[in-house]
Each structure stands twice: as C-alpha cells, then as structure tokens.
Amino acid sequence: MLSEFGALNTVILMVYLAGMVLIGLLLARRQRTTEDYFLAGRNMPWLAVGMSMFASLTSATTYMGVPAFAYGENIAMIFGVVMSLVAAPILAQCFYPIYRKHQVTTSYEYILRRYGPGARLAVSALFVLSRLGWLGIVIYAPAKAMSVASGMPLLIAIAAMGLLAITYTVLGGLSAVIWTDVVQFVILFGGAVWLVGTLVIHVPGGAPEILRIASESGRCDVFNWTDLTRLTALSAVIGWFFVFLNDYGTDQVTVQRLMAVRTDKGVVKAIAFNAVNDLLINGMLIFIGIGMFAYFQTYPDKLDSSVGADGMLPYTIMHTLPAGASGLLVTAIFAAAMSSVDSGINSLSTVIVNDWIKPWRQREPAPGRDVALARWLTVGLGLLATLTAIYAARVGNIVKMWMGVMGLFAAPILSIFVLGLFTRRAHFYGWLVGAACGIALTVLLQTRFEAQIMTVWHFPISFAVTSTMGYLASIPFTGRPSR
C-alpha cells in the first residue's frame, strides 16, 4: 500500500510519529492535577508557547489549503495574513490583561464573570460545535495528502491520523501538546523554506518568472472591490482581521496556551512571535501555490489532470523531490495536522470539564479524578472528530469548509467577547437575539446565496449582525444582571 511512498519516506514518517508518542509518554507521569494537565502548571516558556500558537492553528488546512487556493485562484490571502500584525496589539492590550488578571483556565470564565452561567454554557457550547467541525477538516486534510502520496485509501488514512494524535494527547496533556508543537513548528517552517527553494530552482527564471506567470494568469488580480463572489484583497483584509481576533483572542485553543506562559511580558512576546510567523510562513505558502502553478505551466506533461487543487501540494512534493526530502515534506503536512488535532481535543476536554462539569458538582472529587476524566474525554472527542473527518471527505474544498465553519459558530463567539469588553450595556439575553440573527443569516448565505457571496464574507457579516442586534436588543435589559 505504501510502495508508491517509498521505504525511506515511510521510515522518516514513522520515526516522526514515534517521537510524538514518546514525548507524550515522557510527560505522562507529570500530569497529577488539572492545572498540570490543562495548563502545564502555568510554567511554560514564551517561545515554546509562541511556536505552539502558530503550529496549533496553522493546521494542514492551512498548509495544504493556502497553496491550493493560490494555485487555483489568486494571492489575495497575503493581504489577509498581514492583519495578524494589526490584531496583535489589540490582543495584547485588550484581551489578555483581563484573562491574566483573573487567572482563568478557559476564556469562558470571563463570560461567566461578565454575563453569568447561562452565557458561559451557551458560548462554550458554540466553541465545542465549531472546534468539532474544524477538527474534522484538519484530520481530513493530511489524510488526503497521505492518500495522494501513497495510494492509501482515504478512510484508512483518516482513521490513522485521528488515532495517532489521540494517543500522545491523552498521555501528556497540554505539556505534550506544546512540546510536540515545537517540533512540528520547526518541521513546518523548514518544509515551507525547502519547497520555496525547490520551486525557484525548478522553474526556469526562478522567482521573477514565477511572479510573471502568476501575474499574466490573473493570480495577482485581487483589487476588484465590488466582486463578492471571489476572494479579493478587501475581503481578505476584513475577513482575516476578525478571524485573527477570534482565533487568538477568544478561542480556547490559544487562550489555554497563553495562560500557561510564566509572565505577562512573555504573553506579549508570544503574541508578537506568532504574528510575525503568521505573515512569514503563510507568505511562503502563497508563493508555493503560484510556484506550483508556474512549474506545471512550464512542464504540463508532468501534471496529472485527475489531481485536484487540494491534492496539488502532496502531488508536487512526491513528483519534484527525491526520496527522503519528499518524506520530510509529507511529514510536515502531518505535523501541521497533528498540532491542530492535539490542540483541539485537549482544549475541548478542558472546556467540558471546567465549564460544563465542575459548576454542577456539590463537592471536590478525589485527587487525579479530573485528569482521568479529561483523558477519557480526549479519547471520545478524538474519535468523534475522526468521524467528522469522514464526513468532511465527502464535501471537499478545504478552504471553503474552514470558512463555512468559522462564519457559522465563531462570529457569535467573538461578538459576545467584544460586546462585553467594549460596552457596558451588552446583556446575555440581547446577545442571544443577535446570535440567533447572525447564525440564521449565515445559514441563509451558505444555502441560498453561495454563488453570490463567497464564504470569506460570512464571518464579518455574521459578526456585524450579531453585534448590532445584540447591542440593540440589550437596551431593554440595561441595569439588570445577566445572571
């Protein structure tokens, strides 16, 4: 089954996977309390957390989807990722000082303090739904890469991907997640640099020729401000700004990491490190996309017309790089996925234990019981995410699936945080009205107006509707407690 992948490539991939499980085993005995398991004892160095932030949210969805989009559509995403630098100061000044002041375990503890227990339950439920959908997508992406690279049936690749990430996350908790993310960040960065260099060498004329071919093919035509049917510079700037605020400001995957940093200054450094790498690595991935386009324009006989855009990166890796190098690059795709899967299921188990189970308890459990519970939840959630990936395999188009999930669930979550942080009138009941309007509108856009409005607009539209309606609907409740 792996004969197309090759013995050397298989060995490289197996060594990497075994190393990830070994890290989990080495850290397993240190997970004595929920503080250890969920927050790594709040004692992590900022650089490791900064690498983990990037690796955890830069999934195989990004690593395969961004080059695929640039290959098949345009380079507009580069204007979007610049917004990471714009969002970083807002995160450092407005969001994290409050989280750090209250020493929260989850970001939804802030929602509890601001709006009451009903709001925490509602918002954390939206998070669970959004992350389960997202996890399905990020498991599907590397499984597709392995299927393209090796000929392995897609469903078997999905099952293997999910089970491997579950294994080391169950063992080592957030410590294992962060330290494996450090390894995965190095592989991600090195893999992107290697691919950029390879394409520059293989395309006659190098980088200038790649840019010329991309420009002549319309890949750089991204300044049509009125076109809502495709990704443009304007829609990328607006869409990604809100995505970055959500991903790095409210999403438990990121908040959990930054709450594990030793010092407040370390949090600011980790945010800045991540913002720079968002631009740098995503910029390389966009260049890889147009580089692949230029390569196959120059050598059309080397292109298999049956390979779609989402499978183009692993196809290019396997057909332009020698054995060993191609194994390392496919391993980079696996690293991107596993860093997201482990982060997702760990944060989901954290939210369920901390925000759903603990508030209903009448007495404290025996020492270590919550760690055992979190491990069982990790297994169950990982299996559920793997089943979601099987559904994602039926849908296709990695980037559009990701945008759809973000618009449906993440926009209302960001809205309640922003309303709480920047207004005094916002009330939970008012937000519920806004969230119902925002989600209903997003469903309508996804089902009835898919051809007229690209999914990148769904997040900012849903956020604007939820926030506006939520604020207006809160006015009658001004002065009344949310709880």
C-alpha positions in Angstrom: 0.0 0.0 0.0 2.9 2.4 0.8 5.0 1.2 -2.2 4.4 4.5 -4.0 5.5 6.4 -0.9 8.8 4.5 -0.7 10.7 2.8 2.1 12.9 5.8 3.1 9.9 8.1 3.2 7.9 5.6 5.3 10.8 5.3 7.8 11.0 9.1 8.1 7.3 9.4 8.8 7.3 6.5 11.2 10.2 8.0 13.2 8.4 11.3 13.5 5.2 9.7 14.7 7.0 7.5 17.2 8.8 10.6 18.5 5.5 12.4 19.1 4.2 9.4 21.1 7.4 9.2 23.1 7.1 12.8 24.2 3.6 12.0 25.4 4.9 9.0 27.4 7.8 11.0 29.0 5.3 13.7 30.2 2.5 11.4 31.3 3.7 11.0 34.9 3.8 14.8 35.4 0.0 15.1 34.9 -1.1 14.9 38.5 -3.6 17.8 38.7 -5.9 19.6 36.2 -3.5 22.6 36.5 -0.8 20.3 35.1 -2.9 18.6 32.5 -4.8 21.7 31.2 -2.3 24.5 31.8 1.1 22.8 32.0 1.4 24.1 35.6 1.3 27.7 34.2 5.1 27.5 33.8 5.8 27.3 30.0 8.5 29.5 28.3 7.0 32.1 25.9 9.0 31.0 22.9 7.6 27.4 23.1 4.1 28.8 23.5 4.6 31.2 20.6 5.6 28.3 18.4 2.7 26.2 19.7 0.2 29.0 19.0 1.3 29.1 15.3 1.5 25.3 14.9 -1.8 24.6 16.6 -3.9 26.9 14.4 -1.8 26.6 11.3 -3.3 23.2 10.5 -2.9 21.0 7.5 -6.0 23.0 6.3 -3.6 26.0 6.0 -0.5 24.0 4.9 -2.4 22.4 2.0 -5.3 24.8 1.6 -3.4 28.1 1.2 -1.1 26.8 -1.6 -4.1 25.1 -3.2 -6.0 28.4 -3.2 -3.1 30.4 -4.6 -2.6 27.7 -7.2 -6.3 27.6 -8.3 -7.5 31.1 -7.6 -5.3 34.1 -6.6 -2.9 35.5 -4.0 -5.4 37.7 -2.1 -4.7 35.8 1.2 -1.4 37.6 1.5 -3.4 40.8 2.3 -5.4 38.8 4.9 -2.4 37.4 6.8 -1.0 40.9 7.2 -3.9 41.6 9.6 -2.2 39.3 12.1 0.2 42.2 12.8 -2.7 44.6 13.2 -4.6 42.3 15.6 -1.6 41.5 17.8 -1.6 44.9 19.7 -5.4 44.7 20.3 -5.0 41.2 21.7 -2.1 42.2 24.0 -3.8 45.3 25.3 -7.5 44.4 25.5 -8.0 40.7 25.9 -5.1 39.1 27.7 -4.6 41.6 30.6 -8.2 40.6 31.7 -7.6 36.9 31.3 -4.3 37.1 33.2 -5.8 39.2 36.0 -8.5 36.6 36.7 -6.1 33.6 36.2 -8.8 31.9 34.1 -8.4 28.3 32.8 -10.8 28.9 29.9 -11.7 32.1 28.2 -15.4 31.3 29.0 -14.7 32.0 32.7 -14.6 35.7 31.6 -18.0 35.2 30.1 -19.2 33.8 33.4 -17.9 36.9 35.3 -19.3 39.3 32.7 -22.7 37.7 31.8 -23.4 34.8 34.1 -23.5 31.0 34.0 -26.1 30.7 31.2 -23.9 32.8 28.9 -20.8 30.6 29.7 -22.7 27.5 28.9 -24.1 28.9 25.6 -20.8 30.3 24.4 -18.7 27.2 25.4 -21.3 25.0 23.5 -20.7 27.1 20.3 -17.0 26.6 20.8 -17.4 22.8 21.1 -19.5 22.7 17.9 -17.1 24.9 16.0 -14.0 23.0 17.0 -15.5 19.6 16.3 -16.3 20.8 12.8 -12.8 22.3 12.5 -11.2 19.1 13.8 -12.9 17.1 11.1 -11.4 19.3 8.4 -7.9 19.3 9.8 -7.9 15.5 10.1 -9.2 15.1 6.6 -6.5 17.4 5.0 -3.4 15.3 5.9 -5.3 12.1 5.3 -5.9 13.3 1.8 -2.2 14.1 1.5 -1.2 10.6 2.5 -3.8 9.1 0.2 -2.4 11.1 -2.8 1.2 10.4 -1.8 1.0 6.7 -1.1 -2.2 5.4 -2.6 -3.6 4.5 0.8 -7.4 4.5 0.9 -8.6 7.8 2.3 -10.7 6.4 5.1 -7.8 4.3 6.4 -5.6 7.4 6.3 -8.3 9.4 8.3 -8.5 6.7 11.0 -4.7 6.5 11.4 -4.4 10.3 11.6 -7.0 10.6 14.3 -5.8 7.7 16.4 -2.2 8.8 16.4 -3.0 12.3 17.6 -5.3 11.0 20.3 -2.6 8.7 21.7 0.0 11.3 22.8 -2.6 13.9 23.8 -4.2 11.5 26.2 -0.8 10.8 27.8 0.8 14.2 28.2 -1.9 16.8 28.3 -1.1 20.4 27.4 2.7 19.9 28.1 2.8 17.2 25.5 0.8 19.3 23.1 3.1 22.3 23.4 6.4 20.4 23.2 5.2 18.4 20.2 4.0 21.6 18.7 7.6 23.0 19.0 8.9 20.1 17.0 6.1 20.4 14.5 6.7 24.2 14.1 10.3 23.5 13.1 9.2 20.9 10.6 6.5 23.3 9.2 8.9 26.2 8.9 11.7 24.1 7.4 9.3 22.4 5.0 8.0 25.7 3.6 11.5 27.0 3.1 12.6 23.8 1.3 9.6 23.9 -1.0 10.1 27.6 -1.9 13.8 26.9 -2.7 12.9 23.8 -4.8 10.3 25.6 -6.9 12.6 28.6 -7.5 15.3 26.2 -8.7 13.0 24.0 -10.9 11.2 26.9 -12.7 13.5 28.4 -15.3 14.0 32.0 -14.5 13.3 31.5 -10.8 11.2 33.8 -8.6 10.8 36.6 -11.2 9.4 34.1 -13.7 7.1 32.6 -11.1 5.7 36.1 -10.4 5.4 36.9 -14.1 3.4 33.8 -14.9 1.2 34.4 -11.8 0.5 37.9 -12.9 -0.2 37.0 -16.5 -2.6 34.3 -15.4 -4.6 36.7 -13.3 -3.4 35.3 -9.9 -2.4 38.8 -8.8 -5.7 40.5 -10.0 -7.2 41.0 -6.5 -8.2 44.6 -6.4 -11.8 44.4 -7.6 -13.5 45.9 -4.6 -17.1 45.1 -5.8 -16.7 41.4 -6.6 -18.3 39.4 -3.7 -18.0 36.1 -5.5 -14.2 35.6 -5.1 -11.5 36.3 -2.6 -10.1 39.8 -3.1 -7.6 42.0 -1.2 -10.5 43.8 0.5 -12.5 40.7 1.6 -9.2 39.1 2.8 -8.3 42.1 4.9 -11.8 42.3 6.5 -12.3 38.6 6.9 -8.9 37.7 8.3 -8.9 40.6 10.8 -12.0 39.1 12.5 -10.6 35.6 12.2 -7.4 36.6 14.0 -9.3 38.4 16.8 -11.3 35.2 17.3 -8.5 32.7 16.9 -6.0 34.4 19.1 -8.3 36.5 21.4 -11.2 34.2 22.4 -10.6 30.7 21.1 -9.7 28.3 23.9 -7.0 26.7 21.8 -4.9 29.9 22.0 -6.1 31.2 25.4 -5.1 28.0 27.1 -1.6 28.3 25.8 -1.1 31.9 26.7 -2.5 31.3 30.2 0.3 28.7 30.6 3.1 31.3 30.0 5.1 32.2 33.1 4.9 36.0 32.9 2.7 38.8 31.4 5.7 40.0 29.3 6.1 36.5 28.0 2.5 36.6 26.8 3.2 39.8 24.7 6.3 38.2 23.3 4.5 35.0 22.3 1.7 37.0 20.6 4.3 39.1 18.6 6.3 36.0 17.6 3.1 34.3 16.4 2.0 37.4 14.4 5.3 37.7 12.6 5.3 34.0 11.7 1.7 34.2 10.5 2.9 36.6 7.8 6.2 34.9 7.1 5.1 31.3 6.7 1.7 32.0 5.1 3.5 34.3 2.7 5.8 31.3 1.8 2.8 29.0 1.4 1.1 31.5 -1.0 4.4 31.7 -3.0 4.4 27.9 -3.1 0.9 27.9 -4.6 1.9 30.2 -7.5 5.2 28.4 -7.8 3.4 25.1 -8.4 1.2 26.8 -11.0 4.2 28.2 -12.8 6.0 24.8 -12.6 3.1 22.9 -14.2 2.6 25.6 -16.8 6.3 25.2 -17.8 6.1 21.4 -17.7 2.4 20.5 -18.5 3.4 16.9 -19.3 4.2 16.3 -15.6 0.7 17.2 -14.4 -1.9 14.6 -13.6 -5.2 16.2 -14.6 -7.0 13.9 -12.1 -5.4 15.6 -9.1 -7.5 18.5 -7.8 -6.2 21.7 -6.3 -6.5 20.4 -2.7 -4.2 17.4 -3.6 -1.7 19.5 -5.6 0.8 20.1 -2.8 1.4 16.4 -1.9 1.4 15.6 -5.6 4.1 18.2 -6.3 6.1 17.0 -3.3 6.1 13.4 -4.5 6.9 14.3 -8.1 9.5 17.0 -7.7 11.5 16.0 -4.6 13.8 13.0 -4.1 13.0 10.2 -1.7 13.7 11.4 1.9 13.0 15.0 1.1 9.5 14.2 -0.1 9.1 12.1 3.1 10.1 15.1 5.2 7.6 17.4 3.4 4.7 14.9 3.8 5.7 14.7 7.4 5.4 18.5 7.6 1.8 18.1 6.5 1.2 15.5 9.1 2.9 17.8 11.7 0.5 20.6 10.7 -2.4 18.4 11.2 -1.4 16.7 14.4 -0.5 20.0 16.1 -4.1 21.1 15.4 -5.8 17.9 16.3 -4.0 17.5 19.6 -4.7 21.2 20.5 -8.3 20.9 19.5 -9.2 17.8 21.5 -7.2 19.0 24.6 -9.0 22.4 24.6 -12.4 20.7 24.1 -11.8 18.4 27.1 -10.7 21.4 29.1 -13.9 23.3 28.4 -16.1 20.4 29.1 -14.5 19.6 32.5 -14.0 23.2 33.6 -17.2 24.9 32.1 -19.7 22.1 32.0 -18.9 19.5 34.7 -17.3 21.4 37.6 -20.1 24.0 38.0 -22.6 21.2 38.8 -20.5 19.5 41.4 -21.5 19.5 45.1 -18.1 18.5 46.3 -14.5 18.3 45.2 -13.5 15.0 43.5 -10.6 12.8 44.6 -7.1 13.9 43.5 -6.4 12.8 40.0 -10.0 12.1 39.1 -10.4 15.1 36.8 -7.2 14.2 35.0 -8.6 10.7 34.3 -11.9 12.2 33.2 -10.1 14.5 30.8 -8.2 11.6 29.3 -11.4 9.7 28.7 -13.0 12.8 27.2 -9.9 13.2 25.0 -10.4 9.7 23.6 -14.1 10.2 23.0 -13.7 13.6 21.4 -10.9 12.4 19.2 -13.0 9.5 17.9 -15.9 11.9 17.3 -13.6 14.3 15.4 -12.3 11.4 13.3 -15.9 10.5 12.3 -16.4 14.2 11.4 -13.4 14.0 9.1 -15.0 11.1 7.2 -18.0 13.5 6.6 -15.6 16.2 5.5 -14.1 13.9 2.9 -17.5 13.8 1.2 -17.6 17.6 1.0 -14.2 18.6 -0.4 -12.6 22.1 -0.8 -10.6 22.6 2.4 -10.5 26.4 2.5 -14.3 26.8 1.8 -15.2 24.3 4.5 -13.0 26.1 7.0 -14.5 29.5 6.2 -18.0 28.0 6.5 -17.4 26.6 10.0 -15.8 29.9 11.1 -18.8 32.0 9.9 -21.4 29.8 11.4 -20.1 29.5 15.0 -17.1 31.6 15.6 -18.6 35.0 14.7 -21.2 34.9 17.5 -18.5 33.9 20.0 -16.3 36.8 19.1 -19.3 39.1 19.3 -20.1 38.4 22.9 -16.5 38.9 23.9 -16.2 42.3 22.1 -19.6 43.5 23.4 -18.5 42.5 26.9 -15.1 44.2 26.7 -16.1 47.4 25.0 -19.7 48.2 26.1 -21.5 48.3 29.4 -25.0 47.8 28.0 -24.4 44.4 26.5 -26.6 41.7 28.1 -26.7 38.0 27.6 -30.4 38.0 26.5 -29.7 40.7 24.0 -26.7 38.7 22.7 -28.9 35.6 22.3 -31.2 37.6 20.0 -28.2 38.8 18.0 -26.6 35.4 17.8 -29.9 33.8 16.5 -30.0 36.5 13.8 -26.3 36.0 12.9 -26.5 32.2 12.7 -29.7 32.3 10.8 -28.3 34.7 8.3 -25.1 32.6 7.9 -27.2 29.5 7.2 -29.1 31.5 4.6 -25.9 32.8 2.9 -24.4 29.2 2.9 -27.5 27.6 1.4 -29.3 30.2 -0.8 -26.6 32.7 -1.8 -23.5 30.5 -2.0 -22.8 31.6 -5.6 -23.3 35.3 -5.0 -21.3 35.8 -1.8 -18.0 34.0 -1.1 -17.7 32.3 2.3 -15.0 34.7 3.5 -17.7 37.4 3.9 -19.8 35.2 6.2 -17.7 35.8 9.3 -17.6 39.6 9.2 -21.3 39.8 8.1 -22.4 37.4 10.9 -20.2 39.3 13.5 -21.7 42.7 12.4 -25.3 41.4 12.6 -24.8 39.6 15.9 -23.1 42.6 17.5 -25.5 45.2 16.2 -28.7 43.3 17.0 -27.2 42.1 20.3 -26.4 45.6 21.4 -29.8 46.9 20.4 -31.7 44.0 22.0 -29.7 44.6 25.2 -31.0 48.1 25.7 -34.3 47.0 27.4 -32.2 44.9 29.9 -29.8 47.8 30.8 -29.2 47.7 34.6 -30.4 44.2 35.0 -27.9 41.5 35.9 -27.3 38.8 33.2 -27.1 36.0 35.7 
